[in-house]
């Protein structure tokens, strides 16, 4: 394969797939300050998710009980709340309000802080 064709194909590949896969955001979410894991994210997950997703009952293999496990599954958590690439969660719906989903978006966007 000649070099220019190779470089062109690589750029197309990077532009089309890799960049999309690295971040779940088409554009930066609108965030109202820095999201707190302890005050915002964890209580939300505990209220909506851990009845079915903790260490003792990891439905679908997802334990969402603490910062380490929630961060490790952050894209799946967001994807399931958006019903995008994953089944809609909380299971059976209804979907959480946009403002709640946005909180998770901002937490991920801001680097999944343990704050
Ligand atoms: C009433 C129980 C229940 C609640 C509440 C619930 N889940 Fe689930 N969740 C399940 C079950 C059961 C599965 C496995 C479904 C399957 O494998 O078919 C699952 C699967 C998942 C998956 C994998 C889905 C996929 O398509 O692979 C994710 C991610 C997930 N849940 C995240 C969450 C999040 C985030 C919340 C809170 C917003 C939540 N769940 C709330 C029961 C629940």
Backbone and ligand atoms as CSV (ligand in chain L), in Angstrom:
chain,resi,resn,atom,element,x,y,z
A,1,UNK,N,N,0.856,-1.197,0.000
A,1,UNK,CA,C,0.000,0.000,0.000
A,1,UNK,C,C,0.889,1.243,0.000
A,2,UNK,N,N,0.554,2.205,-0.819
A,2,UNK,CA,C,1.440,3.375,-0.795
A,2,UNK,C,C,1.171,4.243,0.429
A,3,UNK,N,N,2.175,5.020,0.744
A,3,UNK,CA,C,2.188,5.707,2.038
A,3,UNK,C,C,1.053,6.720,2.210
A,4,UNK,N,N,0.787,7.446,1.137
A,4,UNK,CA,C,-0.253,8.481,1.243
A,4,UNK,C,C,-1.625,7.841,1.477
A,5,UNK,N,N,-1.868,6.752,0.756
A,5,UNK,CA,C,-3.145,6.048,0.936
A,5,UNK,C,C,-3.245,5.538,2.376
A,6,UNK,N,N,-2.157,4.999,2.863
A,6,UNK,CA,C,-2.129,4.471,4.237
A,6,UNK,C,C,-2.456,5.578,5.244
A,7,UNK,N,N,-1.804,6.718,5.093
A,7,UNK,CA,C,-2.032,7.839,6.021
A,7,UNK,C,C,-3.479,8.330,5.911
A,8,UNK,N,N,-3.978,8.394,4.696
A,8,UNK,CA,C,-5.361,8.848,4.504
A,8,UNK,C,C,-6.330,7.904,5.201
A,9,UNK,N,N,-6.124,6.616,5.026
A,9,UNK,CA,C,-7.022,5.640,5.649
A,9,UNK,C,C,-6.945,5.729,7.166
A,10,UNK,N,N,-5.733,5.898,7.684
A,10,UNK,CA,C,-5.574,6.008,9.138
A,10,UNK,C,C,-6.313,7.229,9.669
A,11,UNK,N,N,-6.186,8.339,8.980
A,11,UNK,CA,C,-6.851,9.565,9.443
A,11,UNK,C,C,-8.363,9.389,9.417
A,12,UNK,N,N,-8.850,8.776,8.353
A,12,UNK,CA,C,-10.297,8.557,8.266
A,12,UNK,C,C,-10.756,7.674,9.412
A,13,UNK,N,N,-9.973,6.651,9.683
A,13,UNK,CA,C,-10.328,5.729,10.761
A,13,UNK,C,C,-10.348,6.474,12.098
A,14,UNK,N,N,-9.310,7.253,12.335
A,14,UNK,CA,C,-9.246,8.008,13.593
A,14,UNK,C,C,-10.415,8.972,13.708
A,15,UNK,N,N,-10.683,9.676,12.628
A,15,UNK,CA,C,-11.729,10.692,12.661
A,15,UNK,C,C,-13.099,10.052,12.859
A,16,UNK,N,N,-13.308,8.888,12.264
A,16,UNK,CA,C,-14.665,8.347,12.300
A,16,UNK,C,C,-14.938,7.477,13.514
A,17,UNK,N,N,-13.987,6.644,13.914
A,17,UNK,CA,C,-14.348,5.717,14.984
A,17,UNK,C,C,-13.658,6.000,16.309
A,18,UNK,N,N,-12.356,6.142,16.297
A,18,UNK,CA,C,-11.636,6.221,17.573
A,18,UNK,C,C,-12.101,7.396,18.414
A,19,UNK,N,N,-12.218,8.557,17.805
A,19,UNK,CA,C,-12.557,9.732,18.589
A,19,UNK,C,C,-13.936,9.558,19.227
A,20,UNK,N,N,-14.845,8.944,18.506
A,20,UNK,CA,C,-16.181,8.757,19.064
A,20,UNK,C,C,-16.177,7.787,20.226
A,21,UNK,N,N,-15.323,6.753,20.136
A,21,UNK,CA,C,-15.339,5.739,21.174
A,21,UNK,C,C,-14.684,6.216,22.463
A,22,UNK,N,N,-13.745,7.140,22.351
A,22,UNK,CA,C,-13.011,7.546,23.549
A,22,UNK,C,C,-13.875,8.368,24.487
A,23,UNK,N,N,-14.812,9.119,23.969
A,23,UNK,CA,C,-15.635,9.950,24.824
A,23,UNK,C,C,-17.101,9.757,24.454
A,24,UNK,N,N,-17.981,9.676,25.459
A,24,UNK,CA,C,-19.395,9.522,25.141
A,24,UNK,C,C,-20.060,10.854,24.788
A,25,UNK,N,N,-19.271,11.912,24.541
A,25,UNK,CA,C,-19.864,13.227,24.317
A,25,UNK,C,C,-19.644,13.723,22.897
A,26,UNK,N,N,-20.729,14.025,22.213
A,26,UNK,CA,C,-20.626,14.640,20.902
A,26,UNK,C,C,-20.138,16.074,21.090
A,27,UNK,N,N,-20.544,16.695,22.166
A,27,UNK,CA,C,-20.061,18.035,22.514
A,27,UNK,C,C,-20.042,18.149,24.030
A,28,UNK,N,N,-19.314,19.133,24.523
A,28,UNK,CA,C,-19.177,19.268,25.970
A,28,UNK,C,C,-20.534,19.490,26.624
A,29,UNK,N,N,-20.835,18.775,27.719
A,29,UNK,CA,C,-22.101,19.008,28.403
A,29,UNK,C,C,-22.076,20.362,29.123
A,30,UNK,N,N,-23.257,20.909,29.363
A,30,UNK,CA,C,-23.350,22.153,30.127
A,30,UNK,C,C,-23.373,21.789,31.607
A,31,UNK,N,N,-22.403,22.239,32.351
A,31,UNK,CA,C,-22.319,21.856,33.758
A,31,UNK,C,C,-22.411,23.082,34.645
A,32,UNK,N,N,-23.124,22.874,35.748
A,32,UNK,CA,C,-23.319,23.959,36.695
A,32,UNK,C,C,-22.317,23.766,37.836
A,33,UNK,N,N,-21.071,24.142,37.608
A,33,UNK,CA,C,-20.030,23.934,38.616
A,33,UNK,C,C,-19.518,22.508,38.626
A,34,UNK,N,N,-18.676,22.208,39.598
A,34,UNK,CA,C,-18.080,20.877,39.696
A,34,UNK,C,C,-19.021,19.930,40.434
A,35,UNK,N,N,-19.296,18.800,39.797
A,35,UNK,CA,C,-20.170,17.798,40.405
A,35,UNK,C,C,-19.417,17.116,41.549
A,36,UNK,N,N,-20.106,16.839,42.638
A,36,UNK,CA,C,-19.498,16.128,43.766
A,36,UNK,C,C,-19.889,14.654,43.699
A,37,UNK,N,N,-18.891,13.789,43.768
A,37,UNK,CA,C,-19.215,12.355,43.776
A,37,UNK,C,C,-20.004,11.997,45.041
A,38,UNK,N,N,-19.503,12.453,46.201
A,38,UNK,CA,C,-20.125,12.065,47.471
A,38,UNK,C,C,-21.526,12.649,47.654
A,39,UNK,N,N,-21.715,13.899,47.212
A,39,UNK,CA,C,-23.004,14.556,47.464
A,39,UNK,C,C,-24.016,14.391,46.344
A,40,UNK,N,N,-23.539,14.207,45.125
A,40,UNK,CA,C,-24.457,14.148,43.981
A,40,UNK,C,C,-24.547,12.754,43.354
A,41,UNK,N,N,-23.397,12.234,42.935
A,41,UNK,CA,C,-23.406,11.001,42.143
A,41,UNK,C,C,-23.762,9.776,42.995
A,42,UNK,N,N,-23.057,9.590,44.104
A,42,UNK,CA,C,-23.301,8.380,44.904
A,42,UNK,C,C,-24.742,8.294,45.421
A,43,UNK,N,N,-25.300,9.382,45.987
A,43,UNK,CA,C,-26.701,9.288,46.443
A,43,UNK,C,C,-27.667,8.950,45.299
A,44,UNK,N,N,-27.406,9.493,44.125
A,44,UNK,CA,C,-28.259,9.206,42.971
A,44,UNK,C,C,-28.192,7.720,42.601
A,45,UNK,N,N,-26.988,7.199,42.523
A,45,UNK,CA,C,-26.824,5.778,42.173
A,45,UNK,C,C,-27.435,4.897,43.267
A,46,UNK,N,N,-27.255,5.303,44.521
A,46,UNK,CA,C,-27.813,4.498,45.622
A,46,UNK,C,C,-29.332,4.492,45.576
A,47,UNK,N,N,-29.892,5.622,45.208
A,47,UNK,CA,C,-31.346,5.731,45.155
A,47,UNK,C,C,-31.928,4.947,43.970
A,48,UNK,N,N,-31.234,5.017,42.837
A,48,UNK,CA,C,-31.815,4.501,41.600
A,48,UNK,C,C,-31.297,3.134,41.164
A,49,UNK,N,N,-30.130,2.746,41.622
A,49,UNK,CA,C,-29.452,1.605,40.991
A,49,UNK,C,C,-29.012,0.486,41.937
A,50,UNK,N,N,-28.548,0.810,43.139
A,50,UNK,CA,C,-27.881,-0.239,43.923
A,50,UNK,C,C,-28.829,-1.286,44.496
A,51,UNK,N,N,-30.143,-1.039,44.474
A,51,UNK,CA,C,-31.040,-2.107,44.912
A,51,UNK,C,C,-30.840,-3.335,44.014
A,52,UNK,N,N,-30.410,-3.135,42.794
A,52,UNK,CA,C,-30.150,-4.246,41.870
A,52,UNK,C,C,-28.670,-4.380,41.506
A,53,UNK,N,N,-27.857,-3.430,41.890
A,53,UNK,CA,C,-26.451,-3.438,41.448
A,53,UNK,C,C,-25.490,-3.137,42.593
A,54,UNK,N,N,-25.417,-4.020,43.580
A,54,UNK,CA,C,-24.342,-3.865,44.568
A,54,UNK,C,C,-23.529,-5.156,44.607
A,55,UNK,N,N,-22.624,-5.250,45.572
A,55,UNK,CA,C,-21.715,-6.397,45.588
A,55,UNK,C,C,-22.482,-7.720,45.732
A,56,UNK,N,N,-23.552,-7.696,46.536
A,56,UNK,CA,C,-24.299,-8.924,46.770
A,56,UNK,C,C,-25.272,-9.268,45.651
A,57,UNK,N,N,-25.616,-8.292,44.836
A,57,UNK,CA,C,-26.599,-8.491,43.769
A,57,UNK,C,C,-26.174,-7.674,42.552
A,58,UNK,N,N,-25.176,-8.165,41.852
A,58,UNK,CA,C,-24.632,-7.408,40.716
A,58,UNK,C,C,-25.355,-7.822,39.441
A,59,UNK,N,N,-26.585,-7.329,39.270
A,59,UNK,CA,C,-27.382,-7.686,38.093
A,59,UNK,C,C,-26.612,-7.380,36.819
A,60,UNK,N,N,-26.617,-8.315,35.899
A,60,UNK,CA,C,-25.911,-8.126,34.630
A,60,UNK,C,C,-24.399,-8.039,34.815
A,61,UNK,N,N,-23.904,-8.337,36.023
A,61,UNK,CA,C,-22.463,-8.244,36.288
A,61,UNK,C,C,-22.023,-6.857,36.724
A,62,UNK,N,N,-22.981,-5.963,36.990
A,62,UNK,CA,C,-22.638,-4.583,37.357
A,62,UNK,C,C,-22.853,-4.317,38.841
A,63,UNK,N,N,-21.723,-4.157,39.546
A,63,UNK,CA,C,-21.752,-3.733,40.941
A,63,UNK,C,C,-21.449,-2.235,40.934
A,64,UNK,N,N,-22.388,-1.432,41.414
A,64,UNK,CA,C,-22.219,0.031,41.381
A,64,UNK,C,C,-22.215,0.588,42.800
A,65,UNK,N,N,-21.400,-0.012,43.682
A,65,UNK,CA,C,-21.522,0.361,45.085
A,65,UNK,C,C,-20.575,1.452,45.555
A,66,UNK,N,N,-19.509,1.737,44.822
A,66,UNK,CA,C,-18.576,2.755,45.312
A,66,UNK,C,C,-17.885,3.478,44.154
A,67,UNK,N,N,-16.973,4.400,44.510
A,67,UNK,CA,C,-16.332,5.194,43.466
A,67,UNK,C,C,-15.586,4.327,42.456
A,68,UNK,N,N,-14.851,3.327,42.950
A,68,UNK,CA,C,-14.045,2.498,42.042
A,68,UNK,C,C,-14.926,1.765,41.031
A,69,UNK,N,N,-16.023,1.174,41.522
A,69,UNK,CA,C,-16.851,0.379,40.614
A,69,UNK,C,C,-17.693,1.278,39.696
A,70,UNK,N,N,-18.173,2.379,40.220
A,70,UNK,CA,C,-18.986,3.280,39.382
A,70,UNK,C,C,-18.095,3.912,38.302
A,71,UNK,N,N,-16.875,4.313,38.658
A,71,UNK,CA,C,-15.988,4.888,37.637
A,71,UNK,C,C,-15.633,3.863,36.581
A,72,UNK,N,N,-15.383,2.632,37.009
A,72,UNK,CA,C,-14.999,1.605,36.042
A,72,UNK,C,C,-16.123,1.368,35.029
A,73,UNK,N,N,-17.369,1.543,35.453
A,73,UNK,CA,C,-18.513,1.290,34.564
A,73,UNK,C,C,-19.190,2.581,34.111
A,74,UNK,N,N,-18.478,3.695,34.214
A,74,UNK,CA,C,-19.121,4.990,33.977
A,74,UNK,C,C,-19.804,5.090,32.609
A,75,UNK,N,N,-19.140,4.622,31.566
A,75,UNK,CA,C,-19.752,4.753,30.236
A,75,UNK,C,C,-21.011,3.888,30.113
A,76,UNK,N,N,-20.998,2.718,30.743
A,76,UNK,CA,C,-22.178,1.847,30.720
A,76,UNK,C,C,-23.309,2.466,31.544
A,77,UNK,N,N,-22.947,3.081,32.670
A,77,UNK,CA,C,-23.948,3.741,33.509
A,77,UNK,C,C,-24.645,4.831,32.698
A,78,UNK,N,N,-23.841,5.675,32.058
A,78,UNK,CA,C,-24.414,6.760,31.262
A,78,UNK,C,C,-25.199,6.206,30.071
A,79,UNK,N,N,-24.613,5.227,29.397
A,79,UNK,CA,C,-25.281,4.636,28.225
A,79,UNK,C,C,-26.627,4.037,28.595
A,80,UNK,N,N,-26.716,3.407,29.755
A,80,UNK,CA,C,-27.981,2.778,30.149
A,80,UNK,C,C,-29.004,3.846,30.542
A,81,UNK,N,N,-28.537,4.931,31.156
A,81,UNK,CA,C,-29.482,6.017,31.488
A,81,UNK,C,C,-30.010,6.685,30.223
A,82,UNK,N,N,-29.139,6.757,29.212
A,82,UNK,CA,C,-29.568,7.357,27.931
A,82,UNK,C,C,-30.251,6.353,27.021
A,83,UNK,N,N,-30.231,5.082,27.420
A,83,UNK,CA,C,-30.717,3.993,26.561
A,83,UNK,C,C,-30.004,4.040,25.214
A,84,UNK,N,N,-28.700,4.219,25.271
A,84,UNK,CA,C,-27.906,4.330,24.062
A,84,UNK,C,C,-26.763,3.322,24.146
A,85,UNK,N,N,-26.890,2.244,23.380
A,85,UNK,CA,C,-25.891,1.180,23.401
A,85,UNK,C,C,-26.104,0.186,24.535
A,86,UNK,N,N,-26.972,0.508,25.470
A,86,UNK,CA,C,-27.283,-0.354,26.617
A,86,UNK,C,C,-28.787,-0.314,26.856
A,87,UNK,N,N,-29.279,-1.364,27.536
A,87,UNK,CA,C,-30.702,-1.367,27.914
A,87,UNK,C,C,-30.992,-0.182,28.829
A,88,UNK,N,N,-32.191,0.339,28.712
A,88,UNK,CA,C,-32.589,1.466,29.560
A,88,UNK,C,C,-32.571,1.074,31.034
A,89,UNK,N,N,-31.950,1.934,31.839
A,89,UNK,CA,C,-31.951,1.778,33.296
A,89,UNK,C,C,-32.414,3.091,33.919
A,90,UNK,N,N,-33.082,3.119,35.058
A,90,UNK,CA,C,-33.440,1.955,35.861
A,90,UNK,C,C,-34.298,0.976,35.055
A,91,UNK,N,N,-34.113,-0.295,35.322
A,91,UNK,CA,C,-34.773,-1.330,34.548
A,91,UNK,C,C,-36.283,-1.125,34.527
A,92,UNK,N,N,-36.846,-1.223,33.345
A,92,UNK,CA,C,-38.283,-1.056,33.211
A,92,UNK,C,C,-38.718,0.401,33.070
A,93,UNK,N,N,-37.755,1.343,33.237
A,93,UNK,CA,C,-38.040,2.757,33.092
A,93,UNK,C,C,-38.927,3.275,34.201
A,94,UNK,N,N,-39.427,4.508,34.139
A,94,UNK,CA,C,-39.133,5.457,33.068
A,94,UNK,C,C,-37.701,5.979,33.165
A,95,UNK,N,N,-37.215,6.569,32.063
A,95,UNK,CA,C,-35.871,7.134,32.065
A,95,UNK,C,C,-35.786,8.236,33.115
A,96,UNK,N,N,-34.598,8.418,33.668
A,96,UNK,CA,C,-34.389,9.495,34.640
A,96,UNK,C,C,-34.497,10.844,33.932
A,97,UNK,N,N,-34.814,11.907,34.673
A,97,UNK,CA,C,-34.916,13.231,34.046
A,97,UNK,C,C,-33.572,13.658,33.435
A,98,UNK,N,N,-33.646,14.478,32.390
A,98,UNK,CA,C,-32.435,14.962,31.705
A,98,UNK,C,C,-31.445,15.600,32.679
A,99,UNK,N,N,-31.982,16.355,33.651
A,99,UNK,CA,C,-31.081,17.049,34.571
A,99,UNK,C,C,-30.278,16.054,35.410
A,100,UNK,N,N,-30.859,14.899,35.690
A,100,UNK,CA,C,-30.157,13.865,36.453
A,100,UNK,C,C,-29.082,13.209,35.590
A,101,UNK,N,N,-29.449,12.922,34.357
A,101,UNK,CA,C,-28.484,12.304,33.439
A,101,UNK,C,C,-27.318,13.267,33.200
A,102,UNK,N,N,-27.653,14.545,33.144
A,102,UNK,CA,C,-26.625,15.562,32.904
A,102,UNK,C,C,-25.595,15.604,34.046
A,103,UNK,N,N,-26.064,15.310,35.231
A,103,UNK,CA,C,-25.161,15.259,36.386
A,103,UNK,C,C,-24.082,14.191,36.158
A,104,UNK,N,N,-24.504,13.040,35.689
A,104,UNK,CA,C,-23.558,11.953,35.414
A,104,UNK,C,C,-22.638,12.351,34.251
A,105,UNK,N,N,-23.212,12.981,33.230
A,105,UNK,CA,C,-22.390,13.446,32.099
A,105,UNK,C,C,-21.292,14.377,32.596
A,106,UNK,N,N,-21.669,15.317,33.448
A,106,UNK,CA,C,-20.697,16.299,33.934
A,106,UNK,C,C,-19.648,15.635,34.815
A,107,UNK,N,N,-20.077,14.696,35.629
A,107,UNK,CA,C,-19.126,14.004,36.497
A,107,UNK,C,C,-18.080,13.272,35.643
A,108,UNK,N,N,-18.521,12.607,34.598
A,108,UNK,CA,C,-17.584,11.894,33.712
A,108,UNK,C,C,-16.703,12.902,32.990
A,109,UNK,N,N,-17.340,13.937,32.460
A,109,UNK,CA,C,-16.612,14.952,31.684
A,109,UNK,C,C,-15.542,15.626,32.536
A,110,UNK,N,N,-15.841,15.810,33.816
A,110,UNK,CA,C,-14.896,16.500,34.702
A,110,UNK,C,C,-13.826,15.550,35.257
A,111,UNK,N,N,-13.831,14.305,34.791
A,111,UNK,CA,C,-12.745,13.394,35.147
A,111,UNK,C,C,-13.081,12.374,36.214
A,112,UNK,N,N,-14.389,12.131,36.429
A,112,UNK,CA,C,-14.832,11.104,37.394
A,112,UNK,C,C,-14.149,11.283,38.752
A,113,UNK,N,N,-14.192,12.486,39.265
A,113,UNK,CA,C,-13.512,12.801,40.524
A,113,UNK,C,C,-14.095,12.009,41.693
A,114,UNK,N,N,-13.232,11.745,42.671
A,114,UNK,CA,C,-13.678,11.116,43.912
A,114,UNK,C,C,-13.697,12.228,44.956
A,115,UNK,N,N,-14.673,13.116,44.823
A,115,UNK,CA,C,-14.664,14.346,45.638
A,115,UNK,C,C,-15.890,14.453,46.516
L,1,LIG,C1,C,-35.033,-3.275,39.436
L,1,LIG,C2,C,-33.647,-3.659,39.285
L,1,LIG,C3,C,-32.700,-2.720,38.565
L,1,LIG,C4,C,-32.495,-1.387,38.783
L,1,LIG,C5,C,-33.189,-0.469,39.756
L,1,LIG,C6,C,-31.406,-1.009,37.896
L,1,LIG,N1,N,-30.974,-2.080,37.173
L,1,LIG,FE1,FE,-29.463,-2.127,35.817
L,1,LIG,N2,N,-29.874,-4.048,35.384
L,1,LIG,C7,C,-30.814,-4.839,36.037
L,1,LIG,C8,C,-30.780,-6.184,35.485
L,1,LIG,C9,C,-31.641,-7.351,35.948
L,1,LIG,C10,C,-29.799,-6.166,34.462
L,1,LIG,C11,C,-29.379,-7.321,33.571
L,1,LIG,C12,C,-30.302,-7.335,32.405
L,1,LIG,C13,C,-29.941,-8.391,31.418
L,1,LIG,O1,O,-28.829,-8.904,31.468
L,1,LIG,O2,O,-30.790,-8.684,30.572
L,1,LIG,C14,C,-29.254,-4.817,34.429
L,1,LIG,C15,C,-28.290,-4.411,33.555
L,1,LIG,C16,C,-27.654,-3.193,33.608
L,1,LIG,C17,C,-26.593,-2.764,32.735
L,1,LIG,C18,C,-26.080,-3.543,31.533
L,1,LIG,C19,C,-27.078,-3.277,30.404
L,1,LIG,C20,C,-26.668,-3.800,29.075
L,1,LIG,O3,O,-27.361,-3.459,28.078
L,1,LIG,O4,O,-25.661,-4.503,28.978
L,1,LIG,C21,C,-26.199,-1.531,33.141
L,1,LIG,C22,C,-25.093,-0.673,32.554
L,1,LIG,C23,C,-27.040,-1.161,34.264
L,1,LIG,N3,N,-27.917,-2.182,34.515
L,1,LIG,C24,C,-26.963,0.034,34.941
L,1,LIG,C25,C,-27.929,0.482,35.831
L,1,LIG,C26,C,-27.979,1.824,36.369
L,1,LIG,C27,C,-26.971,2.936,36.053
L,1,LIG,C28,C,-29.071,1.897,37.161
L,1,LIG,C29,C,-29.594,3.086,37.905
L,1,LIG,C30,C,-29.890,4.260,37.116
L,1,LIG,C31,C,-29.713,0.592,37.137
L,1,LIG,N4,N,-29.003,-0.240,36.309
L,1,LIG,C32,C,-30.872,0.261,37.838
L,1,LIG,C33,C,-31.636,-4.444,37.056
L,1,LIG,C34,C,-31.749,-3.156,37.546
